[in-house]
Amino acid sequence: MALLEGCKHELDISIPVEEIEKETEKVAEQFRDRVHLKGFRAGKAPMSLIRKNYAGDIRQKVLENLVPKAVDARVAAEQLRAVSRPNVTDLHFHDGKDLHFKANFEVFPQFEIPNYNGVEVVYKEPDVTDDDVSKRIEEIRETKATYANEDPRPLAGGDYAVVSLESLAGTDEGIKADELQVLIGGPETLPGFTENLTGSSPGDEKEFDVTYPEDYGRETLAGKTVRFRVGVKGVRRKELPELNDEFAQDLGDFRTLDEVKEAVRKSILAQRQSDAQREAKDKIVETLVDTNDFPVPEIFVDRQIENRVEQRLKSLQAEGVDPKSFKLDWEKVKAAQKDAALREVKASLVLGKVAERESIMATNEEVDRELDRIARQEKQPVAVLRRKLTENGDLGRIASHIQTEKTLNYLFEHATKKAE
């Protein structure tokens, strides 16, 4: 065995001529049983004719049978963890002689992470103020708002106008709504609507242009000027519920407003702790990647690049962009994505090594709990979900994700936290 570079290995392999001759006889017999030579029944043609007429096919089949078996035997004998298919080179196959060839492939990297306990990381335990709680409760209160009709009058800032609208020009997609509520002067209301509707009264109808900003969320409208016909149908005012115990009881299993405030405080704190810990865990992994140098199989990096590109294409598809419209230059994509993909692969290998050293793994109970959670979320029986995930290989990924999260928790718990 020879280490070429990084994780690339090369094996010089020989197959004895006796084994080749034995395999050749076996393959030739198989050919004689299934091929037809003129003047002979199947299986009755002389072996000399079979070998003469199908010499190339027999030779190829012998290679296909013996080479992979020989490579697997050597890989197992030398206890190598091959991660790529072998590339066979320098093949020497001559009648009456041993077969010689070289097999090139990548193996799983051998490395250690000596100092993964006590990694220094900036972390401050988050807190929640009364203002934070009040703001969140106000947001909840907004979701419970009702809208009451007012007597007809001219629209002013802060009014909720009920309008019908229809696009007349400026866009290929027809925009039409029979009853739309628009907050005059609201932060989400385009200035064109506020300017042209202010002062209008129920029963009025007018045409005007609205220019959408360049960074508008819908790409089909971004930067365009669209002409609308808008009819004002009514004026409404927003009514918010009073913040009292009755409001709390309407939200669910609460008796008092103070109980709601405490639940909100705990919810905000839990989310902030999760975010802060996630950031700290990411920093710990980055530190371990930066301070531990080891080779990474190129095939791992290529697969990660493919995953990154696939996820990006799925995101574009979700936004209404046809992935087939992209003509990807794979070499340019690899060059652009390689550094990020390499760090992601190294991070995964680092976490795997820590999990191995600390015997961290996903238990059956933890996998079952996650399956129960997903089943409830997707509203399907656990048994059906388990079968589906087992068939498509995702059950193993669930266990791997649990192991990764447990490993990150271990690193965070054993890190040296310091104030910013």
DAWO-V652731 format. One record per residue. N is the residue number from 0. RES is the residue in one letter. PSI is psi in whole degrees, -180 to 180 (999 if undefined). Layout:
n & res & psi
N & RES & PSI
N & RES & PSI
//
This chain:
n & res & psi
0 & M & 141
1 & A & 131
2 & L & 119
3 & L & -60
4 & E & 134
5 & G & -117
6 & C & 9
7 & K & 130
8 & H & 157
9 & E & 134
10 & L & 133
11 & D & 119
12 & I & 139
13 & S & 143
14 & I & 122
15 & P & 147
16 & V & -33
17 & E & -40
18 & E & -37
19 & I & -45
20 & E & -40
21 & K & -44
22 & E & -36
23 & T & -42
24 & E & -42
25 & K & -44
26 & V & -41
27 & A & -40
28 & E & -40
29 & Q & -39
30 & F & -43
31 & R & -34
32 & D & -26
33 & R & -12
34 & V & 161
35 & H & 123
36 & L & 140
37 & K & 127
38 & G & -2
39 & F & 143
40 & R & 157
41 & A & 130
42 & G & -2
43 & K & -4
44 & A & 145
45 & P & 141
46 & M & -32
47 & S & -38
48 & L & -39
49 & I & -47
50 & R & -34
51 & K & -47
52 & N & -26
53 & Y & 30
54 & A & -47
55 & G & -44
56 & D & -40
57 & I & -43
58 & R & -46
59 & Q & -40
60 & K & -38
61 & V & -45
62 & L & -45
63 & E & -32
64 & N & -41
65 & L & -39
66 & V & -53
67 & P & -38
68 & K & -41
69 & A & -41
70 & V & -47
71 & D & -40
72 & A & -43
73 & R & -41
74 & V & -43
75 & A & -41
76 & A & -36
77 & E & 7
78 & Q & 48
79 & L & 146
80 & R & 85
81 & A & 137
82 & V & 1
83 & S & 159
84 & R & 140
85 & P & 142
86 & N & 117
87 & V & 129
88 & T & 171
89 & D & 48
90 & L & 125
91 & H & 109
92 & F & 102
93 & H & 146
94 & D & 133
95 & G & 7
96 & K & 160
97 & D & 152
98 & L & 130
99 & H & 141
100 & F & 168
101 & K & 141
102 & A & 121
103 & N & 134
104 & F & 171
105 & E & 149
106 & V & 160
107 & F & 135
108 & P & 142
109 & Q & 117
110 & F & 166
111 & E & 153
112 & I & 96
113 & P & -33
114 & N & 68
115 & Y & -11
116 & N & 141
117 & G & 21
118 & V & 131
119 & E & 133
120 & V & 143
121 & V & 124
122 & Y & 131
123 & K & 128
124 & E & 123
125 & P & 159
126 & D & 172
127 & V & 126
128 & T & 167
129 & D & -35
130 & D & -38
131 & D & -44
132 & V & -45
133 & S & -41
134 & K & -44
135 & R & -40
136 & I & -36
137 & E & -36
138 & E & -42
139 & I & -42
140 & R & -39
141 & E & -36
142 & T & -18
143 & K & 8
144 & A & 149
145 & T & 162
146 & Y & 121
147 & A & 138
148 & N & 140
149 & E & 164
150 & D & 148
151 & P & 134
152 & R & 165
153 & P & 142
154 & L & 142
155 & A & 169
156 & G & 134
157 & G & -11
158 & D & 152
159 & Y & 109
160 & A & 136
161 & V & 118
162 & V & 158
163 & S & 145
164 & L & 155
165 & E & 131
166 & S & 138
167 & L & -32
168 & A & 163
169 & G & -9
170 & T & 145
171 & D & -26
172 & E & 129
173 & G & 130
174 & I & 121
175 & K & 138
176 & A & 133
177 & D & -31
178 & E & 105
179 & L & 136
180 & Q & 125
181 & V & 127
182 & L & 113
183 & I & 121
184 & G & 6
185 & G & 154
186 & P & -26
187 & E & -4
188 & T & 127
189 & L & 140
190 & P & -34
191 & G & -38
192 & F & -44
193 & T & -48
194 & E & -41
195 & N & -20
196 & L & -24
197 & T & 129
198 & G & -14
199 & S & 155
200 & S & 160
201 & P & 134
202 & G & -20
203 & D & 148
204 & E & 137
205 & K & 161
206 & E & 139
207 & F & 166
208 & D & 143
209 & V & 125
210 & T & 125
211 & Y & 141
212 & P & 158
213 & E & -30
214 & D & 24
215 & Y & 146
216 & G & -34
217 & R & 114
218 & E & -30
219 & T & -16
220 & L & -15
221 & A & 126
222 & G & -1
223 & K & 153
224 & T & 118
225 & V & 136
226 & R & 130
227 & F & 150
228 & R & 121
229 & V & 132
230 & G & 130
231 & V & 124
232 & K & -22
233 & G & 173
234 & V & 135
235 & R & 156
236 & R & 146
237 & K & 134
238 & E & 122
239 & L & 143
240 & P & 151
241 & E & 145
242 & L & 94
243 & N & -174
244 & D & -31
245 & E & -40
246 & F & -43
247 & A & -44
248 & Q & -30
249 & D & -20
250 & L & -16
251 & G & -138
252 & D & 61
253 & F & 149
254 & R & -34
255 & T & 162
256 & L & -33
257 & D & -36
258 & E & -39
259 & V & -45
260 & K & -41
261 & E & -41
262 & A & -40
263 & V & -42
264 & R & -45
265 & K & -39
266 & S & -46
267 & I & -44
268 & L & -44
269 & A & -41
270 & Q & -42
271 & R & -38
272 & Q & -43
273 & S & -45
274 & D & -45
275 & A & -41
276 & Q & -38
277 & R & -43
278 & E & -42
279 & A & -41
280 & K & -42
281 & D & -41
282 & K & -39
283 & I & -46
284 & V & -41
285 & E & -41
286 & T & -43
287 & L & -36
288 & V & -42
289 & D & -31
290 & T & 2
291 & N & 112
292 & D & 126
293 & F & 155
294 & P & 152
295 & V & 132
296 & P & 133
297 & E & -33
298 & I & -32
299 & F & -43
300 & V & -43
301 & D & -42
302 & R & -39
303 & Q & -39
304 & I & -44
305 & E & -41
306 & N & -42
307 & R & -44
308 & V & -42
309 & E & -44
310 & Q & -39
311 & R & -42
312 & L & -37
313 & K & -38
314 & S & -43
315 & L & -39
316 & Q & -39
317 & A & -26
318 & E & 4
319 & G & 10
320 & V & 132
321 & D & 115
322 & P & -26
323 & K & -15
324 & S & -9
325 & F & 130
326 & K & 98
327 & L & 130
328 & D & 101
329 & W & -38
330 & E & -40
331 & K & -39
332 & V & -46
333 & K & -43
334 & A & -40
335 & A & -33
336 & Q & -9
337 & K & -47
338 & D & -47
339 & A & -43
340 & A & -39
341 & L & -43
342 & R & -38
343 & E & -40
344 & V & -44
345 & K & -39
346 & A & -42
347 & S & -42
348 & L & -38
349 & V & -47
350 & L & -38
351 & G & -39
352 & K & -42
353 & V & -43
354 & A & -39
355 & E & -46
356 & R & -36
357 & E & 7
358 & S & 45
359 & I & 127
360 & M & 166
361 & A & 128
362 & T & 162
363 & N & -37
364 & E & -40
365 & E & -40
366 & V & -42
367 & D & -41
368 & R & -41
369 & E & -38
370 & L & -42
371 & D & -42
372 & R & -46
373 & I & -39
374 & A & -42
375 & R & -41
376 & Q & -41
377 & E & -2
378 & K & 56
379 & Q & 156
380 & P & 145
381 & V & -41
382 & A & -40
383 & V & -44
384 & L & -43
385 & R & -43
386 & R & -43
387 & K & -44
388 & L & -32
389 & T & -42
390 & E & -38
391 & N & 4
392 & G & 4
393 & D & -17
394 & L & -41
395 & G & -35
396 & R & -32
397 & I & -45
398 & A & -40
399 & S & -40
400 & H & -41
401 & I & -44
402 & Q & -43
403 & T & -45
404 & E & -40
405 & K & -37
406 & T & -42
407 & L & -40
408 & N & -40
409 & Y & -48
410 & L & -39
411 & F & -45
412 & E & -33
413 & H & 9
414 & A & 161
415 & T & 106
416 & K & 137
417 & K & 151
418 & A & 153
419 & E & 999
//
